[in-house]
Amino acid sequence: MGGERRNRAEPPSLWVRVLVALVALGVGAHGVSCLIRGRLVTEGVVLEGVPARVVGALVAGVAAIALARTLYPRWRRH
């Protein structure tokens, strides 16, 4: 049982990585926009001031991590 190999999926194709990178860039841009302007409006929820800046910073941070993991796949855990 200690010598068994884990079943690993194939790495994603180039087009999938490009699509994920573009989505991460868009989400990150929205997070940075909320961070700078201090206003977040989404589906009936309006945040202004510090709460919007905190949420914007979290969104931008998660997007940056997703973008880094997409562009540099060797950083992933194995």
C-alpha positions in Angstrom: 0.0 0.0 0.0 2.9 2.3 0.5 4.2 1.6 -3.0 1.0 2.4 -4.9 1.0 5.2 -7.4 -1.5 8.0 -7.4 -3.7 8.3 -10.5 -2.9 11.7 -12.0 -4.9 13.4 -14.7 -3.4 14.9 -17.8 -2.3 18.5 -17.5 -4.8 21.0 -19.0 -4.4 22.0 -22.6 -3.0 25.4 -23.6 -6.4 26.7 -24.5 -7.9 25.8 -21.1 -4.9 27.5 -19.4 -5.4 30.7 -21.5 -9.1 30.8 -20.7 -8.5 30.4 -17.0 -5.8 33.1 -17.1 -8.2 35.5 -18.9 -11.0 34.8 -16.3 -8.5 35.3 -13.4 -7.4 38.6 -15.0 -10.9 39.8 -15.3 -11.8 38.8 -11.7 -8.6 40.4 -10.4 -9.3 43.6 -12.3 -12.8 43.8 -10.7 -11.3 43.2 -7.3 -8.7 45.9 -7.8 -11.5 48.3 -9.0 -13.5 47.6 -5.8 -10.3 48.1 -3.7 -9.6 51.5 -5.3 -13.1 52.9 -5.6 -14.4 51.4 -2.3 -17.7 50.4 -3.8 -18.9 46.9 -4.7 -22.3 46.4 -6.4 -23.4 42.9 -7.2 -26.9 41.4 -7.6 -28.7 43.5 -5.1 -25.8 43.8 -2.6 -24.1 47.1 -2.2 -21.0 47.6 -0.1 -19.2 50.9 0.3 -16.1 52.0 2.2 -13.9 49.7 4.2 -16.0 46.5 3.7 -15.9 46.9 -0.1 -12.2 47.5 0.0 -11.6 44.3 2.2 -13.8 42.2 -0.2 -12.0 43.8 -3.2 -8.6 42.9 -1.7 -9.7 39.3 -1.0 -11.0 38.9 -4.6 -7.9 40.4 -6.1 -5.7 38.2 -3.9 -7.5 35.0 -4.8 -7.4 36.0 -8.5 -3.6 36.6 -8.3 -3.1 33.2 -6.7 -5.2 31.5 -9.4 -3.3 33.4 -12.2 0.1 32.4 -10.7 -0.9 28.8 -10.4 -2.2 28.8 -14.0 0.9 30.4 -15.5 3.4 28.4 -13.3 1.9 24.9 -13.0 5.0 23.6 -11.2 3.9 25.5 -8.1 1.0 23.1 -7.7 1.1 20.5 -5.0 1.8 17.0 -6.1 
